[in-house]
Amino acid sequence: MGSVQPAQIPTSFGHELRAPLPPRQDLRSGCENCPFFKMEEDFDRVADCTTPNFNGIISVTDPTRSWAAKWLRLGRFVPGVYTLAVSEVLSEDLRNLCEDEQVQYVPPKRV
């Protein structure tokens, strides 16, 4: 009987995946964290708010109790799968929309 090999940790996610620039998981139904972007109504807006350039993912089941979620500034977001870091910034128009909605946008440290 052969031994069972453990699953391999992925080292890359490929360019078919896209991460929201404000971190969030699934945008087909809009974004619960950023409803003011109205992504469910505009496919171009989804493309403007996402990027294939990100590093790592984290799954958060209870953002209010997770120290990692708090450290990544996800403590007030809904449970889901988030990126650890993105390497692009939102457009000026979308940053202004965040400001109008009193939502703090934190751009990536390295672009």
Secondary structure by P-SEA (a helix, b strand, c coil): cbbbbcccccccccccbbbbccccccccccccccccccccccaaaaaaaccccccbbbbbccccccaaaaaaccccccbbbbbccccccccaaaaaaaaaacbbbbccccc
